[in-house]
Amino acid sequence: MATTIPRPPAAPARLTALPTADRAVSHTLLNCLLREVSGPERQTAVIGGHLLVRLPRRGDTLRVALRRTSLLGAHRFTGPVIEQTARGWAETDWRRLAEHIHGELSLRSGAANDEFLGQVAASHRAVRAALAQARPETPAGDRLATYLASEQSLLFGHRFHPTPKAHGGDPASWAAYAPETGAGFPLRLLAVRDDLIAEERAEPGAADPLDRLGTAPAGHRLLPAHPWQYELLRTRPALRQALERGDVLDLGHGPKRFTPTASVRTVYDGTTFLKFSLDIRITNCVRKNAHYELAGAVALTRLLGPALSDLADRFPGTGLLREPAYRTLTLPGPGGRPDRTLLEGLGVIVREGLDRHLRPGTTALLAAAVADEYPTGPGHISRLLPAADPEAALSWWREYLRLLVPPVLAAYFDHGLVLEPHLQNVLVCVDADGRPAQVLFRDLEGTKLVPEHHADTLAALPPDVAAPMTYDAGRGWDRVVYCLLVNHAAEMLAAIADLYPHTETELWAQLGRTLQEYGDTHGCPPRLRALLAGAPLPAKANLLTRWQRTADRSAGYVRLPSPLAPDAQSRVPRTDPDGSTR
């Protein structure tokens, strides 16, 4: 039985204005500092409606006003960041805040990072450019347009990443291909001699979406290329010579328009998703389809069949967008082996579209857009929930959790399958009333296998394909808990609590009940029992990972006090909407 939440006397204030790029970047940097450095070292305090944060090695003290406190410590800020100086408190801008963090981490690690400040500046430029872009209204009732608008609405990015919108490309090129600018474009179509094509298919017809993009001359196969990637690679000697010989034909732009989704390099035409390589650093790393990821996507699609059928049967409303084919170019390189740069750089993965999964009358929305701190698109939670009805919000949350949580836990415990349900990897499918009807998972790059469950399958794969597809059980559990609870559920919960501030405690309690219901019905292994008892939650250390220039797969975690713990409600002072703390 859900707890009844007293209805507030008036509808809570809803954010309508977006922050400036300066303010957004400052708040994001402070989030990272709080979560990964000052928070774990107990150098923070909430006093009088403000958060105080101390940089322990530099001795700097910062302050920011609070719009709302959070049981997880993921507070909402408002206004400028202030620093304590010899003359008193003074406003500090995002550049100086980044310099403070640079200095603190240099002292902490004993090493400098000469890329850090430039990456923060690049992220700021991208946010500023996105905010300046005029964005048309989404046609009412157009489900596909609404979905695509949600994919393109993440103007600020991950609020616990120090450089969520950083990229290494030319800003002018970026604007032509970035989701944040509302971009859309045709693909570049290449026709490749049959014997120079490499392709794998999990089932007959899986690569047909590539062949339907145009017409290739006899003896050739179509290979679509992301137009930006083609411009980056076309001057490579091996490709230039293949074009001159006629082994590869440049057919120009295809007739269909594709829309970039939130990941930038995955595009959609309303029928099929295509995941391309982009030799551009986006946030942490260059976004290319490594050779083992091309093969791994198809291998995972094959072997996941029984597990996905089981999850769909046990948990109606669950689906995963499979990746049943890839195609790429195999031009001989040094020693006769395929040119790795072109094989990976022009490799394209076919991902299933929405049509075969969506229930009639539902609209898919990117979960990150629904849970955004600010109402940047038509999929935001404020457009799905009534303005002054916390009971309706709690009902929405219960339905959502029952779609999201059980299949992820069953995938791990029953099938040794580590899904990666962070906010950018999940689509929330809502009915005509905005209520959750389905949850779809995507992106097999982040899906991993626990070796104990899949020893024979992994042994049958080439070692360089099998190894990147695995996590040991402990690391896999950390990844599941981080993506499911900290990155996803906690952020969706925060967006609801922004609208109905008095509901946060009950929202966490409902998450605990959903976990307990799963344990009562499907078994409660020790790791789940520890989670229910309030074991600290793993949060990916994006700031420290970026500072150390570590591969994303090897990212570490910081441990956050869990709001599921019995004493959680007593740990954080509550801040009312007027800024007072109690």
N, C-alpha and C positions, 0 to 999 in steps of 0.2 A: 504494500500500500504506500503510495507516494505521500510525502509530507505536503500539507497545504501551506502555501506561501501567502501571507497577507498581501492583499492588493494595495500598492502605494496610493496615496491620495491623488496623484496626478501622473500622467504618462512620463516616463523618464526622458531626459533630454537625449536626442539622437544627434550624432555627429553628421553634419551636412557639408561643411567646408573641409577641403583637403589641406594638409600642412604644406608649407613650402619645402623645397628640396633641402634647404639648410636645416630646417627643424627636423625633418624626417631622418636625415642622415645622423644628426646629433643624437636623436632618441635611439636609433638603432645601435650606434656605437656604445651608448650608455647601457643598453640592454645586454650587450655582449660583455662589457666590463663587469656589470653586476652579476651575471650568471657564472662567468668563468674565472674571475679573479677576485674581486672584492667580496662577493657573496660567500664563496667557499672559505675565504680567510677571515670571515666575520668582521668585515670593515664597512658595514652598512647599518643604517638606522632609519626608521620612519618616525618623524617628529613633526607635529603640527601641520599635517597635510603635505609634508615634503619628504622626499627621500634624500638622505645624505650618503654619499659614497666616498670612501677614502682610498687612494692609491697607496698601498702599504709601503712600497719601497721609495717612491718619490715624496710621499707625505702630502700630496695634493688632496684637497677636499672639494667635492663637487656637490651641488644641490639642484634638485628639480622639483617642481610642484607635481602633485599626484592628482590625476583624474579619478583613479580607482586603484586600490591595492588588490593584491592577488595572493591566494593561499599558496600558490606555487612560487611566489616571488617574481612572477612575470607582470609587474605592475604596469599600469597605463600612465604615461607622463603627459603633462601639458605645459606649454610655455617653454622658455629658454632654459638651457643648462647654465648654472651659475657656478663660478669658482671662487674660493676664498683667497684673497690676496692680502698683502700687507696693509692695504687701505680699506679693506672690507670686502664685501661680496660684489662681484662684477660679472656681467654676462660674458660667456665664452662662445665662440663660434665653432662650427664643425671641424675646421682645420686645426684649431688649437686643441680641441678635444682629441683629435686623431694623434696630434703630437704628444699629448699627455700619455695616451695609451702606448704609443711607440716607445716613449722613454721608459714607462713602467715595464713593458715586456722585454726591453733591452736589458734592464737590470735583473729581471726575473730569470731570463734565459742565459744571460752572459753573451748574447750575440745580437747583432742588429739585423733588420730585414729591410734592405734597401728598396724593396718593391711595395711595401705596405702603404706608405702615404700616397704613392701614385695610384694604387688600386682604389683607395678610398676616394680620391679625387675623380677617378674614372667612374665609379659608382654614382657619385654626386652628379656628374655631368649627364649620365644616363637618366637619372631621376628627374633632373631639371628639364631635359629634353622631352621626356614623356609627359610631364605636367603641362608643357607648352603646346603639346599637340592637340589640335581640335579633334574631338571624337563625336561622330554622329550618333543620334539616338538609335537604339535598337528597335526595329519594327515590332510592335506589340503582337504577340501570338506567334511569332516566327521562332520555332523551337531551335532550329539550327543556328540562326543568327544570335539567339540568346546564349546558346552554348559557346559559340566562337567568341562572343564578346566577353564571356567569363574567362576564357583562356587568355584573352588579351588585356585583362583589366588589372594585372598585378604591377602597378606603377612603382611600388616601393620595395617589393620583394620580401624575402625572409627577414623577419624582424630580429632574429638572433644570429645573423651573419654580418660580419663587419663590412663586407663589400658585396651586397646581394645583387647589385646591378652592374658590377664591373665587367668589362669585356676588353679584349685586346685588339678589336678591329677598328678600322677607320670609322669615325662617327657618321660620316655621310653614308657609307655603305650600311652601317648598322641601322640607320633610320629606314632604309628601304626594305629591310628584312625582319625588323624587330616586332614582336607581338605588341609591345607597349605603345608603338606608334600606329597601331591598327593596320599593319602592312598586309598585303596579299599580292601574289605574283604567280606567273606561270613558271613551270620547271624548264630547265634546259634539257632537251632530248638528244641523246647520243645513240647512234646505231653501231653496235660492236660486232665484229666478225664472230660467228658462232663459236669457233674454237678458242676464242679469247675471253669467253664468258665463264665465270664461276657462279654456281647457283646451287642452293639446297632448298628442298620443299618438304614440309612435314606431311603433306597430303597432295593428291592430284589437284591441279588448278590453283594452288596457293600463290603462284607468281603471276596469275592472269591479270591482276590489277596493273602490273607493270606493262604488259603487252597491250592493254587497252588504251594506253596513253597516246598512241599514235601508230604509225605504220613504218616498219623497218624494211629496207630492201631485202631481196632474197639473199640468204646466207648470212644475215645479220640479226641480232636481237636488240630490242630497245633497252637502254640503260638511262633512266632519268637521273639528272644531277641537280642538286641545289644550285641555283644560279650564282650565288656568292661563292660557294666552294669551287664551282667550275672556273670562275675568274681567278681564284687563288692557285689553281692547279694547271691551267691550260698552257702556261709557258714552261712547264717542266719538260726537259728535253725528250723523255720517253713518250709523253703524251703528244707533244708537238710533232714528233716524227711519225707516230702512229696516225695522226690526222693527215699528214702529208702523204703517207703511203695508201691511205684509204682503209686501213684496218679499223679505224674509228671514224665515223662520219658525224659531223655536227649538223643536226637537223634544225637547229634554232629553238625558239621557244615553243612549247606545247600549247594546245588550245585551251587547256583547263586551268582555272585559277585555284591556287592552293593558299591556305591561310596558316601562318605559323602559330603553333600553340605555345604554351607558357615555356616549354623547354627550348624554344627558338628553332632548333634543328629538326623537330618533328612537325610535319605539316599535314593538313587535312583538306580534302576536297568535298566533304560531306558523305563520302563512300568509304574511303580507305585512308588510314594513316600511313605515312611514309617517314621513316626515321633515317636521316642523312648524317653524314659526317660534316663537321665544320672545323677546319683547322684554325679555330679562334679560341682563345682562353675565355671562358665564361665562368664567372665566380672563381672556382678553384682550379679548373683544369681545361685543357684543350678537349673539345667535344668531338671525338672521332669514334667510329665503329671499329674497334680493334678486331683483328682477324678472329680471335677467339670469341669475341662477342657476336660476330656474325654467325658463326657456327653454333655458339651456345644458345642463341635465341631459338633457332630451329630445334636443337636438341631438347631444350626445356619444353617447347611446345609439344613435342612428341611424348615425352615422359610424364608431363603433367596431366595428361588426359584423364586417367582414373581418379586422381586426387581432385581435379576440378569437378568431375561428375559427382563425386561423393559430397563435396562441399555444396554444390548447387542443390542436390537432393535434400541434404540435411538443413540447409539454411537458405530457403527461398529468398530471392532478391540479391543473391551473390553472383558475381560474374567476373571474369578476367579477360581482358583483351589479349588474345594470343598473338604470337609473332611467327607465322608459319612459313616464311620464306625470306631469303635474301638473294641478292644478285650483285655482282661486282665485276671488275675488269682485271684480267690477269695478263698484263703485258710482261714479257720476259725482262728481267733486270740483270744485274751482275751475276755471273755464274749460271745463268739460265733460270734462276728462281724468279717467281713473280715479283715485280716491283712492289714492295710492301707499302710505300707511300701512296701509290695509286690504288692498290687493292683495298686498303683501308679507307683512303680518302674519297673514293667513289663508290664504296659499298653502301647499299640501301637495304633497310629492313622493312618488310611489309608487316603492318600491324592491322588487325581486324578493325573495321569501322563499328559505329554504334548501332547500325540498323539491326544486326542479328542479335543484339542484346537488349535493346531498350523495349520496355513494356509500352503498349499503346497508350498514348496520351501523356507520356512522361517527358520531361525535359532534363537533359544532362547538364550539370553545372560542375565546374572545377571546384573541388573542396577548398582549395586555397583562396578562391574568390569569394566563396560563401563565408569563410572565416576571417577575411581581411579585417584589419583594425579599422580601416576607413571604407566608406561605401563607394568604391571606385567602379562598380559595374552593375549590370542588371541581376547578377546572381547573388548579391550580398544578402546576408542573413536578415538585414533590416527590411528587405523587400519580400521576405518569406513569412515573417512573423507579424502578428497584429501589434499595433502601437501600444496598447495598454492591457495586455492579457498575459500575465506571467504563467498562469496555469496552462494556456495554450503552448507557451514556449517550453514548459517542462514536458508536456505531452510530445511535442516535436522531438525533443532531446531523447526521450525514452525510445521512441521509434527509431531514431537515427542510430543510437548505440546498439540496439538489437540487430540492426543490419550490419554495422561496421565491426563490432568486437568479436562475436563468436566465430565467424569463419577464419579470422586471422589466428585466433588461438588454436582452433582445430587444425589448421594447416601446419602449425608448428608442432603441437603435441602429438597429433595422430599421423601426420604425413612427413615429418621432418622437413617441412617447407617453410623457409623464411621469406614471407612476403615483406614488401617495403611500403607500407601504407601511409607514407607521409602525405602532406596536403597536396602536393603537386602530382601524386601518383594515384589519386582517388577521384572518381567522378560521383557526385551525389545526384541521383535521379529523382526528381520531385514530380508529384502529380499536379493537377490543375489548381489545387488549393495550396501548393507550395510545401506539401508534406512529403517526407522521405518515402520513396517506394522501392528504390534499389540502390546498391552501392557497387560500382565497378572498379576493379583494380587494374593497373596497367604498368608497363615498363619492366620487361623481364631482365633488363640489365641489373636491376637491384634485387631480383629474386634469387635466393640462394638455397642450397641443399645442405642438410646436416648429414655428414658422411655416414654416421652409424645407420641411418635409414636407407641409404642409397649406395652402399658399397659396390654392389655388382654393376649398377648402372654407370657409376663413375669410372669403374675399372675398364669399362668397354669404350670409353671416350679417350681421345688423345689427351695426354697429361696437360698440355697447355690450354686445352679447352675445359677440362674437368676442374683444375685447381681454382680458377677464378669463379667457379659456380658454387663454391662451398664456403660455409662458416662452421666452425666448431659450435657445439651446442650452447656454450656460454656466451660466445660473441653473437651467435644468432639470436639468443634471447634478449641480449642488450639491444640489438637492432630492432627487434619486434617491439619491445617496450618503449624504446625511444620514439620510433615512428608512429606507433599506435596511440600512445598516451601523451607523450610530451610534445611532439611536433604536431600531432593531429587533434586528438580529443581535447587536450588542454587549450589549444588555440580556438577550436570551435566553441568550447565552453566559455572562453573569455569573450568572444564576440557576442554570445547570448547574454552574458553577465553585464556587458556594456549597456545593453538595452534594458535589462532588469537587474540592477545592482544587488538587490536583496536576495537573489536566487543563487549566488555562487556556491554557498555551502550545500544547498540541495542538489545542485548540478553535479558536484563531486560525489555526493552521497549516492546519486543515481548511477554514476559510473561504477562505484563500488558494488552496488547491488547487481549491476549487469555482469560484472566479473564473478560475483558470488553465484549468481544464477547459472552461469556457465559451469563453474566448478561443481555445483550441486547436481547438475544434469549430465555432464560429460566427464566428470572426474576432476580432481583437484590435485595435480602434481605438486611437488615441493616448491617449484619456482612460482607457481600461481599462488600457493598458500603464503609465501613470503611477500608477494605483491599485495595481497589482501591484508596482510598484517602491518603494512606500512613501510616495507623496505624502501630505501632511497631509490629514486627514479633516475635512470641514466639519461643525461642530456648531451647530445653531440657537441663537442667543444669546437665550434666553427672558428672562433677567433684564434685559439691556440693552434688549430690545424693550419689555418692560413698563415700564421706567424712562422710556424715551423716548416712550412712548405711541404706538408705531408700529403701523400695520396689520400683521396677521400676514403678509400677502402680501409685504410689504416688509421682513420681518425679516432681520437680518444674520446672519453666521456667524463663529464663531471657528474657528481651525484647530488640530486636535489632532495631536500626533505619532502616526503610524500604527503599530499593532501588526503590520501586514503588512510593515514595513520590515525589512531584514536585521539591523539592530542593535537591534531593539525589545526583545529579551529582556534586554539589558544595561542598559536605562535605568531600570528600576523595581526597588527592593529587594523581595524576597519576604517576606511576613509569614505565618508559620505560624498554624494555628488557636489555638495557645496565646498568641498575641500577640507572640512573639519575631520579630525581623526578621533576615533573612539576605541 
